[in-house]
Amino acid sequence: MPFSYPEVVSPRLRGQYARLRQLDKAIPELQATLERLIQERRALRREVMAYPILTLPNELTCEIFINCLSPGRVMPTPLAPPLLLAQVCNQWRAITLALPEMWNRVRPRRLSTNTIQLLNLWLHRAGTLPISIGLSSHYPLPHTLPSWAALHSNKWEHVSLVLRDIELALLATWIKVCALKTLVIGPSERTGGPMPFVRGFKMAQNLHEVTLLRGLRPSDIDLPWAQLTTLNATGLAVPECVDVLRSGSRLVHCTFFIHSGSVPQLPSPRLRHPHLRQLILQYGTDHLDLLQQLELPSLTRIQLSLESGVENVTRFLEFAAQCPHIQHMSVEAASLGPAEFIQCLRATPAVTMLEFQAPCRWETWRGLTLRSLDGHYCLPALTQLRITDEGRWLDDTAYRTLVQMVRSRNGSSRDLNGDRPAAKLQLLSLMLLAHGRRPGVSIAKQLDDLRATTNIDICIESRNLQLYPYPVISE
């Protein structure tokens, strides 16, 4: 009910009535202001709820931004971080430009005079952080690049150089290697004639990991071999591999692409390398020629190709006897028969992870049974089994033998001494490259029971099609 003012006001109440009139006039104005503020508050809340990431603390936003970067060196492009993040809004731009970790990894798309300006910008934003840089080109280098490298390479920590052979040898002499830790290097193309000798890396005191790309041999580059721990090299002959291991006495991880058809060395004493733990041999057919010349007591992982034949199997058995601690073995054994393959596996009882490419015959599965009919145990420590094959031998008999093999390993069987249980198989992965035959209904049920009772992960795939477990189709 509105307040009514009397026509005649007592002198004692005249001031109170005047104040009431002021309040009556101010209240509607304040109510209008309050309504405007409420509407503004609602609009701001809707905006905040629409962009919740803008409410995160800057420290958390920085961590998210860093994890948005691609692994390795970053290509400067507005379609990918960090440049993409800097275009979203002013707040993100400020965060991105102020975060040195966003700018200390760079791999320019091409090398030109403008590229030098781009690299200077990224290095400035990286501040004092060490730099990971990749330089790649099939064309002559800009004339300013060597002097620029001499000025800034003291901060380079991880470097990839894939340049023409002449430019590669030239640039290497300008680089300061005081902070260098990892190096990927090789010619993008040969300009003719012998490969120029690459100098400049001998004094890299922190260099421990090197990858020599195709066309650059160990004899073509000056490296601190005695301190390297990781080496990847391509197109080597067996004698070159032996020489590398002899020079690299501290090597722990080695990957060699062996050149096929290399001339074998004359019989010589085995080279004992006490530190090598991982040896990956890819391509070529001379893997056993190399292994025959090595003694690797610390080896825990081996990847190689095995050829059929009594001599080849015997040579592998001799090598395995010198390496009692192999736990991870990857084998390409397409030409080995099941009996030969199982004979090789029995020589490596410490293996916990086995990866192999071989025909999926039922004889192979039966050989992988924990305890064979003749009383021999096969891989009692095995926990992970990964197989790759075309799949043309995979029939109902092979699937049934597969089930029996898993049951034998995940039952209550005991190892050779009978005093402790053998390891349980935790993972079985079967990849079929060409044929995709699903397990039958009865086999699938048995596999389901094994997964439920033994806690094993079983996966059978054919290219992009999952054969088991059957994919769930949503309605």
N, C-alpha and C positions, 0 to 999 in steps of 0.2 A: 504494500500500500504506500503510495508516494506521500512524502512529507509535505504538509501545507503550512505556508508561512502566514502568521496573523498580520492583519493590516496595521495594528498598533502594537508596537514592541516596547516593552519596559526598558528604561535606560540601563538597568542592571544586566539585561540579556542581549543588548544590542550587539556586543562583540561576538557572542556565541552564535547568533544568527548569521552574522557576516561570515564567520568561519565555516558554518554549514553550507552556505551558498558556494564558497570556494571549493569545498570538498565535492559537492554535487557536480560542479563543473569539471573538476580534475578526474573524477572516477571514470567517466566514459572515455576520456582520452587515454588514461592508463589501461583500461580494458582493451582498447583498440591496439595499443602498443603491445600488450601481453599477447593478444591473438596473433599479431604479426610475428612476434618472437617464436610463438609456438609453431606457426606454419614454417618459419625458417628452420627451426630445430628439426621438424619432421623431414624437410627436404634434405638437410645435411645428414640425417640418420639413414635415409634411403640411399644417398650417395656413398656413405661409408659402408653400408651393407652390400652395395653393388661391387665394391672394390676392396674386399677384406685384406688383400695382400698389402695394400698401402698402409694398413694399421700395424703391420709387423714392426718389431724393433729393427733398426738399421743393421745390427749385428747379424740377425737371422736372415735378413734380405741379402746381405753380402754373402753369406754361406750358400744360399740358394743360387745366387748368380754364379758363383765359382763352380758349382756343380753342374751348371748349364753348359759349360764349355765342353767342346769335343775333346776326347782323349788325344794326347800328343799335341802337336803344334796346331795353331788356329789359323785358318785362312781368312784374311781380312775381306769380309763381304758384308754388305748391309742386310743380307738375308739370314745371318747367323750371329750368335753372341760373339763378342761383346757389342758390336755395332748395332745389332738389332735391339738389344735391351736399352741402349742409349737413345733410341728413337721413340720410346713408348710415352714418356711423360718427363716433365722437368725433374721430378723427384728421382726417378730411375736414372736419368742422365747424370745427375749430380753424383749419385751413388756409384755408378759405373765408372765415371771419369776419375773419381777419387780412390778407386780400389786398385792398387798396383797389381794384385794377383790376376786381374783380368787382361793384363797387357804384357806379361812377361813370356808369352808363348806365341810365336808368329811364324807363319810360312806363307810368304807372298806368292801370289798367283804367277807373276812373271818378274823378271829382273830388268829394271830400266832406271833411268835417272830419277823418275818420279818415285820409284820404289825406295830409293835412298831417303827421300823426304818422308815417306810413310814409315819406314823403319825408325827413323829418328823420332817421329811422333810417338810410336809405341814404346820405344826405349825410354823416352822422357816420362811417359805416364807410368812405366814400370818402376820408376824410382831407383832404389838401391837393390832391388831383387835380382838374383841371377836370371839369365835369359836362356830360354829354349828356342832355337832358331833353325829353320830349314830353308836351304837355298837350292833351287833346282832350275836347270835351264838347258835347252839344247842349242842355245845361241851364244855368241861371244858375250862376255860380261861387260857391264857398263865400266868405263874407264875409271870411274870414281869409287867403285866397290872395293878394290884392294886397300886403298888408303882408309876408307871408312871402316873396313874390318880391322885394320891395324889400330884404329882409335877406340873401337868399342868391344872387340872380341875378348878383352880381359874379363868381361862379365858373362861370357857364353859358358853355360854349364852342360847343356844337352844340344848336340849339333848334328845336323844332317846335311851333307854336301853331295849333290848329284849334278855334276857339271861336266862339260866336255873335258877330255883328259888333259889338254894343255892348260885350260883355265883352272882345273882342279889342282894341278901341281903348282901353278902360280899362286893361287889364293892361299894355299896351305902355308906358304912361306911367310905370309903377312899376318897370319892369325897368332894371337897370344893365347897360350893354352894353360895359363895358370889356374883357371877355374874349371877346366873341361873334365867331365865325368863320364859321359857316354858319347860315342861317335858312330854315326852311320855314314859311310863314304863309298863312292864308286863313280865311274864315268857314265854320263848319260849317253854318250856315243863316242866312238873312237874316230880320231881325225886322220888315222893312217900311221904306220910305223909302230915301233915298240911303245909300250906304255911308259910315259915319263915317270921317273921315281918321285914319289910324294914324300917330301920332307916336312919337318916342322912339328911333329907330334912326339918325338923322342923324349922331350923334357916335360911332358904332361904328367905331373906327379900325382894328380887325382884321377887320372883316366883308368877305368876298370872294365868298361864294357864297350866292345867294338863289333860292328857289323861291316864286313867287306862285301860290297855288292858285286854282281857278276862283271867280270872284266878286270877287277883289281885283285891281284894275288898277294899273299903275305910277303912275297919277295919284292913287291912293288911299292911298299910303304914302310916308313921308319916308325916303328911303334915301341913302346916300353913293354916288351913281351913278358918280362919277368914279374910284372905287377898286375897283369890282366887277370880278371876272374871269370869273364864271360866273353865268348867269341863266337860269331856266326860268319861263316865263309862259304862261298859258292864256287863250283867248278874246279875243285881241287883234285889232284891225283893222290893216291894213297901215300906215296913218299912225302908229299907236302903236308898231309895231315900229321904224319909222324913227326916231321920237323917242327911243326907248330906246337905240338904237345911237348916236345923236348924243350923248346924255348920258353913256352908258357908254363912254368913249373907250378904256378899258383892257380891255374885255370880250374874252375869248379863246374861251369856249364859250357858245353860246346855243341854247336850245330854245324855239321858239314854236309854240303851237297857234293858228293863224290863224283868225279868225272869217270864215266864208264870207259872200260877198255884201257886203263892205265897200265903201264909196264910194271909187273911185279918186281919188288926188290929181291935181292939175294937173301937167303936165310941169315938172320941176325938175332942177337939176344933180344928178348922182349924188353920194351920200354916200360918201366914201372913208374906210374904216375900216381902219387899217393893222395892227391886232393880232388881229382875229377869225380864228381857225383852224378852228373847228367851228361849223356852222350846221345845226340840225336843225329842219325845218319839218314839222309833223304836222297831219293833217286839213286841211279847207278846200281851196279850189280857186284861191286867189289867190297862190300861191307865186311865180309869175312876175311878178306885179304888184310884189311886194317886191323880187325880185332885180333888176328893171329899174331900181330906184332906188339900188342899191348897187354899190360897187366894193371888192372884197375881195382885195387882192393877196397876203395871207398865208393865205388859206383852203386847208386841206388835207382837210377832210371836209365833205360836203354831203349832206343827206337831203331829198328833196322829191318832189312829185307832178308828173307831166308829162301834159298833155292833148294830144290829136291836133290837128293843124292847122298850116298853113304859118306863121301868125303866131306861134304858141307855140314852134315849133321855132326860128324865127329869133330870138326873144327869148332862148331858152336859149343859142343859139350866141353871141349878143352877150355874155351874162353869162360864159360859159365862157372867152371870149377875154380877159376881165378877171381871170381866176383861173387862171393857168397851173400852179399847184402842187397842184391837187386830187389826192389819192392814194386817198381812201376815198369812194366814192359809193354812196348808197342811193337807188333810184329806184322809184317806183310808176308803172308805165307801161302799165296795163291797156288803155287806149284807143289807144295808139300802134301804128301799123303797123310791121312789121319794118324797112322802109326808113327811116322817121322815127327809129326807135329807134337804129339803127346810125349814122345821121347825127349824132345827139346824142353818141353814145359817141366817135366819131372826133374830136370837139372837145375831149376830155379825155385826151390821150395819156399823162399822168403817172399815171393811175389804176393802183394796184396791187391794190386790193380793190374788187370790184363786187358789190353786192347789188341785185337787182331783182325786181319782181313783174310778170310779163308772160306772155302766152301762149307756150307752148313749141312754136313752129312751126319747121319745118325751115328756113324762110327766115331766122329769127332766128339759128339756130345757124350757118348758112352765113355770115351777116354777121359773126359773131364769129370767123370764121377769121382767122388772123393777117394774111394778105395776100389781098385779094380779087382777082377777075378783072380789075378796072380798075386794079390796082397800088396801091391805097390800103391802108395798114396800120391795123388796129383794136386799140387798147390794147396797144401793144408792151411795156408794163411790167407787165401783169396777171399776178398770181401766185395770187389767190384769187377764186373765182367762186361766188356763192351765189344760187340762183334759187328763187322761190316762185311756184307757179301751181296752177290747178285740175287740170291734167293732161289735159284732154279733147283737146288737139291732139297729144298725145305718141303717135306711131305708129312703125312700123318705119323709115319714111323719116327721121323726126326723130332717132331713135336712131342711125341710120347717119351722119347729118350731124353728130351730136354726137361720134361717134368720130373723124370726119375733122377736126373742129375741134380736138380735143385733140391729134391727131397733128401738125397744122400748127403748133401752139404749142410742142410739146415736141420738135420735130425740130431741124434745123440752120438754120432760117430766121434771117435777119438783119433788123435794123431798117431804117428809111428810108434811113439813110446807108450802110448796108452795111458798117460798120466794127466793129460789135460785136453779139454775139448778143442776140436778144430774150429777155425773161424767160420762164422755164419756168413753166407752170401747175402749182401745187403742190396745190391743193385745188379740187374740184368737188363742190358740194353742191346737190342738187335735191330740193325739198320739194313734194310734190303734195298739195293740200288735199282734193280730192274723189275723184279717180280714182286707182287704183293699178295701173297696167299694168306688169308686169315686163319688162325687156329679154329678147328671145328668147335661145335658147342660143348662137347664133352671135355675137350682139352681146355677150353676157356674156363669151364667150371673148375677143373683141377687147378688151373693157374689162379683163379679167384680164391680157392681154398688156401693155396700156398701164401698168397698175399695176406690173407686174414690171419693165418696161424703162425707164420714165420716173420712177418713184418718186412718182407722183401719188396723192393720197388721193381716191377717188371714192365718194360715198355718195348713194343715191337712196332716198327714203323717202316713204311715204304715211301721214300721220297717225302712228299708232303702229306701222305695219308697215314693216319694212325690205325694200325691193325689190331692192337691190343694194348690197354683195355679198349673196348669198343667205345667210340666217341658218343657222348650224350647229345642227342638231337632235341633241341628245345622246340616246343610246339608254338 
